[in-house]
Amino acid sequence: MDENREHHSIIHEVDGGVISVGTTYYESGHYVTICPHDDATTSDVSYIALDGGYKTASVHWGNATYRYDDIDAFWALSIFAATLSVGKTANAIKKTGTLVHTTEHAAA
């Protein structure tokens, strides 16, 4: 496990809520989370996690989490920065990445 970590986070206010973006830098890469809160999104995405060290993305969409390979974290973050849309960012990841795993969750 990497001992040298640095974490930053920011809150974006949007209609209906906020979206938090957290970034952790560590020796072998970086990890980014994008999480809508309250009614910050009309999509069914509850979080996006990006691992720059492994070039993967996990998208929790509805009752499942989808893991995609071949995703550059800074590219995905730039999509979010340009749109401030969790749904558009998730759709871009879905179109660009390689789906490698799906985990179904029990309905709440």
HUQUI-V873361 format. One record per residue. N is the residue number from 1. RES is the residue in three letters. SS is DSSP state (H for helix, E for strand, - for the rest). Layout:
BEGIN
n=N res=RES ss=SS
n=N res=RES ss=SS
END
This chain:
BEGIN
n=1 res=MET ss=-
n=2 res=ASP ss=-
n=3 res=GLU ss=-
n=4 res=ASN ss=-
n=5 res=ARG ss=E
n=6 res=GLU ss=E
n=7 res=HIS ss=E
n=8 res=HIS ss=E
n=9 res=SER ss=E
n=10 res=ILE ss=E
n=11 res=ILE ss=E
n=12 res=HIS ss=E
n=13 res=GLU ss=E
n=14 res=VAL ss=E
n=15 res=ASP ss=-
n=16 res=GLY ss=-
n=17 res=GLY ss=E
n=18 res=VAL ss=E
n=19 res=ILE ss=E
n=20 res=SER ss=E
n=21 res=VAL ss=E
n=22 res=GLY ss=E
n=23 res=THR ss=E
n=24 res=THR ss=E
n=25 res=TYR ss=E
n=26 res=TYR ss=E
n=27 res=GLU ss=-
n=28 res=SER ss=-
n=29 res=GLY ss=E
n=30 res=HIS ss=E
n=31 res=TYR ss=E
n=32 res=VAL ss=E
n=33 res=THR ss=E
n=34 res=ILE ss=E
n=35 res=CYS ss=E
n=36 res=PRO ss=E
n=37 res=HIS ss=E
n=38 res=ASP ss=E
n=39 res=ASP ss=-
n=40 res=ALA ss=-
n=41 res=THR ss=-
n=42 res=THR ss=-
n=43 res=SER ss=-
n=44 res=ASP ss=-
n=45 res=VAL ss=E
n=46 res=SER ss=E
n=47 res=TYR ss=E
n=48 res=ILE ss=E
n=49 res=ALA ss=E
n=50 res=LEU ss=E
n=51 res=ASP ss=E
n=52 res=GLY ss=-
n=53 res=GLY ss=-
n=54 res=TYR ss=-
n=55 res=LYS ss=-
n=56 res=THR ss=E
n=57 res=ALA ss=E
n=58 res=SER ss=E
n=59 res=VAL ss=E
n=60 res=HIS ss=E
n=61 res=TRP ss=E
n=62 res=GLY ss=-
n=63 res=ASN ss=-
n=64 res=ALA ss=E
n=65 res=THR ss=E
n=66 res=TYR ss=E
n=67 res=ARG ss=E
n=68 res=TYR ss=E
n=69 res=ASP ss=E
n=70 res=ASP ss=-
n=71 res=ILE ss=-
n=72 res=ASP ss=-
n=73 res=ALA ss=H
n=74 res=PHE ss=H
n=75 res=TRP ss=H
n=76 res=ALA ss=H
n=77 res=LEU ss=H
n=78 res=SER ss=H
n=79 res=ILE ss=H
n=80 res=PHE ss=H
n=81 res=ALA ss=H
n=82 res=ALA ss=H
n=83 res=THR ss=H
n=84 res=LEU ss=-
n=85 res=SER ss=-
n=86 res=VAL ss=H
n=87 res=GLY ss=H
n=88 res=LYS ss=H
n=89 res=THR ss=H
n=90 res=ALA ss=H
n=91 res=ASN ss=H
n=92 res=ALA ss=H
n=93 res=ILE ss=H
n=94 res=LYS ss=H
n=95 res=LYS ss=H
n=96 res=THR ss=H
n=97 res=GLY ss=-
n=98 res=THR ss=E
n=99 res=LEU ss=E
n=100 res=VAL ss=E
n=101 res=HIS ss=E
n=102 res=THR ss=E
n=103 res=THR ss=E
n=104 res=GLU ss=E
n=105 res=HIS ss=-
n=106 res=ALA ss=-
n=107 res=ALA ss=-
n=108 res=ALA ss=-
END
